[in-house]
């Protein structure tokens, strides 16, 4: 995946698309866009930094998982088997990027609307939630493991899956598909003609926290955001 | 069973039930039930009832009080076992008085440590199964579970079994309600010279094995933190050695407190004499000095060479949201060192001073673990997240208190089955 910081307008459509596709709970942002500010008025500068899971090749979270629920797939996706996860949160503690979201409560109670409300139920024919995507319950890959989507059960870890349920159908991840400025590109980095490969060749680029040797699979195009950047606003923090 | 007019058949109150003992059991049971109720809330509703939350946009700490007490309990267990084994190996005569307390407490606190891990898990039932079913050796947790829970627990139980056998053989001969239990424990052991030599040989070899095993096992818990590239404030090669030093310090402190309380057991006061406590106090003081030196070295390294995030963690400890706790715990550790050092220099020891130092060290050892676990999670962000917060809830305090009560229950039950001081020495 490549993310062109010069193109990103900070609209956060990717965050919304991710939530709808993956059915995540309130305050869980598998894709999160930092809206950052550097410098002091009148010389302040605003910049945006989308932050999906970096799907590292040398992933600290994969190394520390005591039960192998967090693992690296052959196609480079770092997946979380919610059917195996024991909820120790070591992956979250190990991750330098803060991309993990734990189901502290029954996820059905963390949705944006009360889908058990009779008025809503009459419109959704009883489905909870109304947009529940059956693909999220499937098993994926040659390992045949439960790795897609969020909101399954309480007490397990979840995070960005690169929309594995879409990628396996040759579709793009939801954030990529929805980005109005085509800031996010997704494809096979081993293929020299794929859009991320071309983008990396043509533009100066960097990876997040490269000095940690996590070897991320997400490459940022454009110039790095200087130190001392601060968030302009933050979302409501608690579940 | 002992009656008022008879000399007790079994020593040190073993097998006899007094009113005070029953009252203590009732009180501890009550606290344990409160803890169990607190845990039942967490089990049903998930960890939203705790103060834990996610690192990053949710601005919290995913590890808190439970992990703090995992480190504390396993640390105390390691320290106690090391002290007990070393006292036995070096054949320090008067220190034999505390070896049994140390070994019993070591096993109990190891069990409590394992339970604290389960309390922390989002899916505890899966945890019990999957730790074994899908064990992943690359995870530092793997070492903790194989070495600590399986290896160390097994070795410690066998060690206690062996060291208790001569006493069991003696007690089995006396007529009491527990003689069947002792017969089972002695399992044919008669304490003949040949048997004694064999038992002592195997105990010594086991002790030699336990020493490196326990050090390695607890080091893996230090590496759980020390190996993390993503958490400034944790990544340090001093983490594991620091864990070991503080483990022995906190083990000695708990041993001082329990042994001081055990002096009230009839007949135990003579053996649990001042030399026992002064030896423990000296050990604790010297290692406290080493620990404070480690703290200083760590502070200087992170302060002088620090990255932006590393400095945020350090400054949160020095002047930020953890400053009060940090200075309180350093102050208490220094005071305990001063108390112990003063007595060491003057070569004159007072039990009450040693006990005060023990209390100070026990409290600040728990605080130290809190100050290792939490600040790095709430302030050590490498991306521009804002500073997080973590405040434990009543549920978490309840569960921890319940665990402490369970440990105390196990220990008082242990005292009713096993003589707190070895008796085979006095009868040979």
HADDOCK unambig.tbl for C-alpha pairs under 7 A between the chains (distance, minus, plus):
assign (segid A and resid 27 and name CA) (segid B and resid 58 and name CA) 6.91 0.50 0.50
assign (segid A and resid 63 and name CA) (segid B and resid 138 and name CA) 5.88 0.50 0.50
assign (segid A and resid 63 and name CA) (segid B and resid 139 and name CA) 5.73 0.50 0.50
assign (segid A and resid 64 and name CA) (segid B and resid 138 and name CA) 6.64 0.50 0.50
assign (segid A and resid 64 and name CA) (segid B and resid 139 and name CA) 4.10 0.50 0.50
assign (segid A and resid 64 and name CA) (segid B and resid 140 and name CA) 6.40 0.50 0.50
assign (segid A and resid 65 and name CA) (segid B and resid 139 and name CA) 5.84 0.50 0.50
assign (segid A and resid 66 and name CA) (segid B and resid 131 and name CA) 6.74 0.50 0.50
assign (segid A and resid 66 and name CA) (segid B and resid 135 and name CA) 6.07 0.50 0.50
assign (segid A and resid 66 and name CA) (segid B and resid 136 and name CA) 5.13 0.50 0.50
assign (segid A and resid 66 and name CA) (segid B and resid 139 and name CA) 5.27 0.50 0.50
assign (segid A and resid 66 and name CA) (segid B and resid 141 and name CA) 5.84 0.50 0.50
assign (segid A and resid 66 and name CA) (segid B and resid 142 and name CA) 6.03 0.50 0.50
assign (segid A and resid 67 and name CA) (segid B and resid 130 and name CA) 6.16 0.50 0.50
assign (segid A and resid 67 and name CA) (segid B and resid 131 and name CA) 5.89 0.50 0.50
assign (segid A and resid 67 and name CA) (segid B and resid 134 and name CA) 4.81 0.50 0.50
assign (segid A and resid 67 and name CA) (segid B and resid 135 and name CA) 5.08 0.50 0.50
assign (segid A and resid 67 and name CA) (segid B and resid 136 and name CA) 5.35 0.50 0.50
assign (segid A and resid 68 and name CA) (segid B and resid 134 and name CA) 6.47 0.50 0.50
assign (segid A and resid 68 and name CA) (segid B and resid 136 and name CA) 5.84 0.50 0.50
assign (segid A and resid 86 and name CA) (segid B and resid 121 and name CA) 6.41 0.50 0.50
assign (segid A and resid 86 and name CA) (segid B and resid 122 and name CA) 6.21 0.50 0.50
assign (segid A and resid 86 and name CA) (segid B and resid 123 and name CA) 4.78 0.50 0.50
assign (segid A and resid 86 and name CA) (segid B and resid 124 and name CA) 6.67 0.50 0.50
assign (segid A and resid 86 and name CA) (segid B and resid 126 and name CA) 5.67 0.50 0.50
assign (segid A and resid 86 and name CA) (segid B and resid 127 and name CA) 5.04 0.50 0.50
assign (segid A and resid 87 and name CA) (segid B and resid 121 and name CA) 5.09 0.50 0.50
assign (segid A and resid 87 and name CA) (segid B and resid 122 and name CA) 4.19 0.50 0.50
assign (segid A and resid 87 and name CA) (segid B and resid 123 and name CA) 5.48 0.50 0.50
assign (segid A and resid 88 and name CA) (segid B and resid 120 and name CA) 6.75 0.50 0.50
assign (segid A and resid 88 and name CA) (segid B and resid 121 and name CA) 4.88 0.50 0.50
assign (segid A and resid 88 and name CA) (segid B and resid 122 and name CA) 6.45 0.50 0.50
assign (segid A and resid 89 and name CA) (segid B and resid 62 and name CA) 6.61 0.50 0.50
assign (segid A and resid 94 and name CA) (segid B and resid 228 and name CA) 5.82 0.50 0.50
assign (segid A and resid 94 and name CA) (segid B and resid 230 and name CA) 5.61 0.50 0.50
assign (segid A and resid 94 and name CA) (segid B and resid 231 and name CA) 6.88 0.50 0.50
assign (segid A and resid 95 and name CA) (segid B and resid 230 and name CA) 5.60 0.50 0.50
assign (segid A and resid 96 and name CA) (segid B and resid 230 and name CA) 3.94 0.50 0.50
assign (segid A and resid 96 and name CA) (segid B and resid 231 and name CA) 6.59 0.50 0.50
assign (segid A and resid 96 and name CA) (segid B and resid 382 and name CA) 6.29 0.50 0.50
assign (segid A and resid 97 and name CA) (segid B and resid 383 and name CA) 6.44 0.50 0.50
assign (segid A and resid 98 and name CA) (segid B and resid 55 and name CA) 5.69 0.50 0.50
assign (segid A and resid 98 and name CA) (segid B and resid 56 and name CA) 4.84 0.50 0.50
assign (segid A and resid 101 and name CA) (segid B and resid 54 and name CA) 6.27 0.50 0.50
assign (segid A and resid 102 and name CA) (segid B and resid 54 and name CA) 6.78 0.50 0.50
assign (segid A and resid 104 and name CA) (segid B and resid 46 and name CA) 5.52 0.50 0.50
assign (segid A and resid 104 and name CA) (segid B and resid 47 and name CA) 4.81 0.50 0.50
assign (segid A and resid 104 and name CA) (segid B and resid 48 and name CA) 4.81 0.50 0.50
assign (segid A and resid 105 and name CA) (segid B and resid 45 and name CA) 6.00 0.50 0.50
assign (segid A and resid 105 and name CA) (segid B and resid 46 and name CA) 4.76 0.50 0.50
assign (segid A and resid 105 and name CA) (segid B and resid 47 and name CA) 6.34 0.50 0.50
assign (segid A and resid 105 and name CA) (segid B and resid 48 and name CA) 5.49 0.50 0.50
assign (segid A and resid 106 and name CA) (segid B and resid 46 and name CA) 6.95 0.50 0.50
assign (segid A and resid 154 and name CA) (segid B and resid 46 and name CA) 6.43 0.50 0.50
assign (segid A and resid 155 and name CA) (segid B and resid 46 and name CA) 6.37 0.50 0.50
assign (segid A and resid 155 and name CA) (segid B and resid 122 and name CA) 3.74 0.50 0.50
assign (segid A and resid 155 and name CA) (segid B and resid 123 and name CA) 5.42 0.50 0.50
assign (segid A and resid 156 and name CA) (segid B and resid 122 and name CA) 6.13 0.50 0.50
assign (segid A and resid 156 and name CA) (segid B and resid 123 and name CA) 6.97 0.50 0.50
assign (segid A and resid 212 and name CA) (segid B and resid 229 and name CA) 6.22 0.50 0.50
assign (segid A and resid 229 and name CA) (segid B and resid 384 and name CA) 6.51 0.50 0.50
assign (segid A and resid 230 and name CA) (segid B and resid 384 and name CA) 5.98 0.50 0.50
assign (segid A and resid 231 and name CA) (segid B and resid 384 and name CA) 6.67 0.50 0.50
assign (segid A and resid 237 and name CA) (segid B and resid 57 and name CA) 6.28 0.50 0.50
assign (segid A and resid 237 and name CA) (segid B and resid 58 and name CA) 4.27 0.50 0.50
assign (segid A and resid 237 and name CA) (segid B and resid 59 and name CA) 6.00 0.50 0.50
assign (segid A and resid 238 and name CA) (segid B and resid 58 and name CA) 5.63 0.50 0.50
